[in-house]
Amino acid sequence: MSIATSVILWDQRQVDGRRYVRERHTDHLGAMHHVDYLAEFGQDVNAGLVASGTRIEAQLAESDVARFLGEAQTLGHLATPTVQHATLAQVQAGLREAFRQTTGEPAAGLGAWLNTLTNARLQALFGLDAAQVLLLRTRLGELRTTWDRIQTAAGE
């Protein structure tokens, strides 16, 4: 998913020779993202427009993956996270890294969510063979059990 259109709304010369520039980037969902800056004398604002669009796309994808992971970690197997801006490869990379680094309750939630995936999906996601997926499936089942215990825990 990407920035659909990028335009320079203003390019106004300032007294000191710099230019005030305002860009508008519209994503595939119709949301507008504005960038304002002072361009140095002689700076190519069209190149800046392209760079800004690329940066916004990366930020939207990163935010999307973070939201996806947060939902999976918080809601466990009950989560139905979706993405609007991130690619499958970006989500997969985020999942692999989060599963490697996450600890505590978020790890149990993420494990419970990963446990909802098919063996084929897990195999593709983590680059495992069939035997390794079975070992992972055992670990994910343990995390799901831990997640369920955490969710039903109550004081006395």
C-alpha positions as CSV (number, residue, x, y, z in Angstrom):
1,M,0.0,0.0,0.0
2,S,1.4,3.3,-0.9
3,I,1.1,7.0,-1.3
4,A,-1.2,7.5,-4.3
5,T,-0.5,11.1,-5.0
6,S,2.0,13.7,-3.9
7,V,1.8,17.4,-4.7
8,I,3.5,20.6,-3.7
9,L,0.8,23.0,-2.4
10,W,3.1,26.0,-1.7
11,D,6.5,26.9,-2.8
12,Q,6.9,30.5,-1.5
13,R,10.2,32.4,-1.7
14,Q,11.3,33.9,1.6
15,V,13.3,37.1,2.1
16,D,16.6,35.2,2.8
17,G,16.3,33.2,-0.4
18,R,14.9,30.0,1.1
19,R,11.5,28.8,0.2
20,Y,8.6,27.8,2.4
21,V,7.3,24.5,1.0
22,R,4.1,22.6,1.9
23,E,3.6,19.1,0.5
24,R,0.4,17.0,0.5
25,H,0.7,13.3,0.2
26,T,-2.5,11.3,-0.1
27,D,-2.4,7.6,0.7
28,H,-4.5,4.8,-0.9
29,L,-7.2,5.3,1.7
30,G,-7.6,9.0,0.9
31,A,-5.9,10.2,4.1
32,M,-3.8,13.3,3.6
33,H,-0.3,13.7,5.1
34,H,1.3,17.2,5.0
35,V,4.9,18.1,5.2
36,D,6.1,21.7,5.8
37,Y,9.7,22.8,5.6
38,L,12.1,25.6,4.6
39,A,14.0,24.6,1.4
40,E,17.5,26.0,1.2
41,F,18.4,28.1,-1.8
42,G,18.8,25.9,-4.9
43,Q,17.3,22.8,-3.2
44,D,15.3,20.5,-5.5
45,V,11.9,20.4,-3.9
46,N,10.7,17.7,-6.4
47,A,13.3,15.4,-5.1
48,G,12.2,16.4,-1.6
49,L,8.6,15.5,-2.5
50,V,9.7,12.0,-3.5
51,A,11.8,11.5,-0.4
52,S,8.9,12.7,1.8
53,G,6.5,10.3,0.2
54,T,8.9,7.4,0.8
55,R,9.4,8.4,4.4
56,I,5.7,8.7,5.0
57,E,5.1,5.3,3.5
58,A,7.7,3.8,5.8
59,Q,6.3,5.5,8.8
60,L,2.7,4.3,8.0
61,A,3.9,0.8,7.5
62,E,5.9,0.8,10.7
63,S,2.9,2.1,12.7
64,D,0.7,-0.5,11.0
65,V,3.0,-3.4,12.0
66,A,3.3,-2.0,15.6
67,R,-0.5,-1.8,15.9
68,F,-0.8,-5.3,14.5
69,L,1.7,-6.7,17.0
70,G,0.1,-4.8,19.9
71,E,-3.3,-6.2,19.1
72,A,-1.9,-9.8,18.8
73,Q,0.1,-9.4,22.1
74,T,-2.8,-7.8,24.0
75,L,-5.7,-10.0,22.7
76,G,-3.9,-13.2,22.0
77,H,-5.9,-15.8,20.1
78,L,-8.9,-13.5,20.1
79,A,-7.1,-10.9,18.0
80,T,-8.0,-10.3,14.4
81,P,-5.3,-7.8,13.4
82,T,-5.3,-6.3,10.0
83,V,-3.0,-3.9,8.2
84,Q,-3.7,-1.0,5.8
85,H,-0.2,0.2,4.9
86,A,2.2,-2.6,5.6
87,T,3.2,-5.3,3.2
88,L,3.1,-9.0,4.0
89,A,6.8,-9.1,4.2
90,Q,6.9,-6.2,6.7
91,V,4.3,-7.9,8.9
92,Q,6.2,-11.2,8.7
93,A,9.5,-9.5,9.6
94,G,7.8,-7.8,12.5
95,L,6.2,-11.0,13.8
96,R,9.5,-12.9,13.6
97,E,11.4,-10.2,15.5
98,A,8.7,-9.6,18.1
99,F,8.4,-13.4,18.8
100,R,12.2,-13.5,19.2
101,Q,12.4,-10.6,21.6
102,T,9.1,-10.3,23.4
103,T,8.9,-11.6,27.0
104,G,6.2,-11.9,29.7
105,E,2.5,-11.5,29.1
106,P,2.9,-9.9,25.6
107,A,4.9,-13.0,24.6
108,A,2.1,-15.3,25.8
109,G,-0.4,-13.2,23.9
110,L,1.7,-13.3,20.7
111,G,2.2,-17.0,21.1
112,A,-1.5,-17.6,21.5
113,W,-2.2,-15.6,18.3
114,L,0.6,-17.4,16.4
115,N,-1.0,-20.7,17.6
116,T,-4.0,-19.8,15.4
117,L,-1.9,-20.1,12.2
118,T,-1.7,-23.2,10.2
119,N,1.5,-25.3,10.2
120,A,2.1,-24.2,6.6
121,R,1.8,-20.6,7.6
122,L,4.2,-21.1,10.5
123,Q,6.6,-22.9,8.3
124,A,6.6,-20.1,5.8
125,L,6.7,-17.4,8.4
126,F,9.7,-18.7,10.3
127,G,11.4,-20.6,7.5
128,L,11.1,-24.0,9.3
129,D,10.8,-27.5,8.1
130,A,7.9,-29.8,9.1
131,A,9.7,-31.2,12.2
132,Q,10.7,-27.8,13.4
133,V,7.1,-26.6,13.0
134,L,5.9,-29.4,15.3
135,L,8.3,-28.3,18.0
136,L,7.2,-24.7,17.5
137,R,3.6,-25.7,17.7
138,T,4.2,-27.4,21.1
139,R,5.8,-24.1,22.4
140,L,2.9,-22.1,21.0
141,G,0.4,-24.4,22.7
142,E,2.2,-23.8,26.0
143,L,2.1,-20.1,25.4
144,R,-1.7,-20.3,24.7
145,T,-2.2,-22.2,27.9
146,T,-0.2,-19.5,29.8
147,W,-2.2,-16.8,28.1
148,D,-5.5,-18.5,29.0
149,R,-4.3,-18.8,32.7
150,I,-3.4,-15.1,32.8
151,Q,-6.7,-14.0,31.3
152,T,-8.7,-16.1,33.8
153,A,-6.5,-15.2,36.9
154,A,-8.4,-13.6,39.7
155,G,-7.6,-12.5,43.2
156,E,-9.3,-14.1,46.2
